[in-house]
Structure formats: structure tokens, C-alpha cells
Amino acid sequence: MRNLFFICLLVLIPSQLVWAEDEEEKAPPTISYYQIKPSLVANLAKGGKYIRCDIQLMTKDEAFLESLTLHGPAIRHALLMLLSEQDGKTLKSSDGKEALRKAALTEVKKILDEATGNDAVEALLFTTFFVQ
């Protein structure tokens, strides 16, 4: 009976260790944000209006923040060009803002993919959005 107890322990302990390792591997990824500074300001395509916005990029790869810093000027340029093509009337609606957000995210991913081969940006967030 005693031998059976030790055999059970020998079989169960390694399986518990494997189970514990699986839990550690499933830890949620760390989310990091990169703020594009200073605020983006651009004249809009139609009318004498302008847009001012603050943008943050979200990534689950903290090491990728260095790439965002390195390629920040290219990202900023592309976003300014995209903003200057917009119509102020369209940007007043929620749908217009969401369409711009998606287009901006696509543009950022394109630049990063071309420059680094990695487009680890998960989301683009407007933290300030002002059209006048």
C-alpha cells in the first residue's frame, strides 16, 4: 500500500508541474501605448477648417515601442497627409471619425510593415479630436 502511494505521487507531481507551466504561458500580454507628440494639426481639404487631434497607438509588443519611436516622423507625416485630405463635414459624425480612425490605422500599419516588416500596432486611438 505504501509503495502504491509513492507511485501515485511520482505520477501526479510531474503532471501538476506541467499544468502550472501552462498557466504561466497563458498570462495576458502587456499592452503598451505610444503617444504621437505633439498634437497633429492640419488644414482640412474643404473650407477654411482645421483639425487638431492627439493619437495613441496600442501594441501588445513592448519591444516594438522602439520601432514606433524610430519611425515616428514617417508615421506623423503620413497621418498629417491623411488628415489634410479630410472633409470637415464628414468628420463631425461618429461614422466619419470611425472611418478616419480605420484609415489612419491602415496607413500606420502600412508604413511600419514597409519599414520593419512588422505591423504590431493593434489599435489607433484618438485621445483628443477637434474640428473647427
ABEGO torsion letter per residue (X at the ends): XAAAAAAAAAAAAAAAAAAAAAAAAABBBBBBBBBBOBBBBBBBABEABBBBBBBBBBBABAAAAAAAAAAAAAAAAAAAAAAAABBAAAAABAAAAAAAAAAAAAAAAAAAAAAAGBBABABBBBABBBBX
